Amino acid sequence: MPGLGTASLRLARPSRDLAAAGRFWRDGLGLRELHRHTSEAGEHSLLMLGLPDATWHLELTLDPTGALHPTPTPDDLLVLYLAGPVPDDLVARLECCGGTRVPAHNPYWDEWGVTVEDPDGYRLVLSTRDWNNARALATS
């Protein structure tokens, strides 16, 4: 498929509490609020977070009926490759903003990073690995 390798990516997830999730991803991780829509008369509320120069962003949605709840498993991960040590102050900030440091379901991620669960139960892995090295391992 032409262009798939350079396509932009939106990761959409339901949330129980957009304010709590926003604190974690925006104030904790440092993503910027790119767009917010507050529901009116049965519409979904959403919060889009990312970085202005990135080709991806995270969209958190709130179902107006309250019927849809996040159901992440311990292996539903968003992995950020930092190519170096995970800053202790970043982990502390994520915890202060509603995150919980947890052991990884797959011990590989404990060896190569830190796993923090967001207020909805989704897991963020801050990997010490470099993306190019991780890609090379996956293709060898």
C-alpha positions in Angstrom: 0.0 0.0 0.0 1.6 3.3 -1.1 2.4 5.7 1.7 1.4 3.4 4.6 4.9 3.7 6.2 4.5 7.5 6.3 0.8 7.7 7.1 -0.3 9.6 10.1 -1.7 7.6 13.0 -4.6 8.3 15.4 -5.0 6.0 18.4 -8.5 6.3 19.7 -9.5 5.0 23.1 -12.6 5.3 25.3 -12.2 7.0 28.7 -14.3 7.0 31.8 -13.0 10.4 32.8 -11.5 12.8 30.2 -10.3 15.2 32.9 -8.3 12.5 34.7 -7.0 11.0 31.5 -6.1 14.5 30.2 -4.1 15.2 33.4 -2.1 11.9 32.9 -1.3 12.4 29.2 -1.0 16.2 29.1 0.3 17.2 32.5 2.1 13.9 33.3 3.6 12.9 29.9 3.8 16.3 28.4 1.5 15.9 25.4 -0.3 19.0 24.2 -4.0 19.4 23.9 -4.6 19.6 20.1 -8.4 19.6 20.2 -11.3 19.2 22.6 -15.0 18.7 22.0 -17.4 18.8 24.8 -20.6 16.8 24.2 -23.9 18.5 23.5 -27.2 16.6 23.3 -25.8 13.0 23.0 -22.6 13.6 21.2 -19.3 12.0 22.2 -16.9 14.2 24.0 -13.3 13.9 22.9 -9.8 15.1 23.8 -7.0 14.9 21.2 -3.5 15.0 22.6 -0.1 14.9 20.8 2.7 17.0 19.7 2.4 19.6 17.0 5.2 18.1 14.8 4.3 14.5 15.4 2.6 12.3 12.8 0.5 10.6 15.5 -1.9 11.6 18.2 -4.0 10.1 20.9 -7.8 10.6 20.9 -9.7 9.9 24.1 -13.5 9.7 23.8 -16.3 9.7 26.3 -19.5 7.9 25.4 -22.5 10.1 26.3 -24.6 7.1 27.2 -22.1 5.8 29.7 -22.4 2.3 28.2 -18.9 2.1 26.8 -16.2 1.5 29.3 -12.4 1.0 28.7 -11.4 -2.7 28.8 -7.7 -2.7 28.3 -5.7 -5.9 29.0 -2.3 -5.8 30.7 -0.7 -6.3 27.2 -2.5 -3.3 25.5 0.5 -1.0 25.3 1.5 2.4 23.9 5.3 2.2 23.8 7.5 5.3 23.5 11.1 4.6 22.6 13.2 7.2 24.5 16.6 5.9 23.4 18.0 6.4 26.8 17.3 6.2 30.5 13.7 6.9 31.7 13.8 10.1 33.7 12.8 9.5 37.3 11.0 12.9 37.4 8.9 11.9 34.4 7.7 8.7 36.2 7.0 10.7 39.4 5.1 13.3 37.4 3.0 10.6 35.7 2.2 9.1 39.2 1.3 12.5 40.5 -1.1 12.9 37.6 -3.0 9.8 38.2 -0.7 7.0 36.9 0.3 3.9 38.6 3.7 2.3 38.0 3.1 -1.4 37.4 5.1 -4.5 36.6 4.8 -5.3 32.9 2.8 -8.4 31.8 5.7 -9.2 29.5 9.0 -9.1 31.5 10.7 -7.8 28.4 9.3 -4.4 29.1 10.6 -4.4 32.7 14.1 -5.1 31.3 13.8 -2.4 28.7 11.8 0.3 30.4 9.1 1.4 32.8 5.4 0.6 32.6 2.8 3.1 33.9 -0.9 2.6 33.9 -3.2 5.5 33.1 -6.4 6.3 35.0 -8.4 4.2 32.5 -6.1 1.1 32.9 -4.2 1.6 29.6 -0.5 1.0 29.8 2.3 3.3 28.7 5.8 1.9 28.4 8.7 4.3 28.4 11.3 2.2 26.8 15.0 2.8 27.1 15.5 1.2 23.7 16.1 3.1 20.5 13.3 2.7 17.9 15.8 1.9 15.1 17.4 -0.9 17.2 13.9 -2.3 18.1 13.0 -2.3 14.4 16.2 -4.0 13.5 15.4 -6.8 16.0 11.9 -7.2 14.7 13.1 -7.7 11.1 16.1 -10.0 11.8 
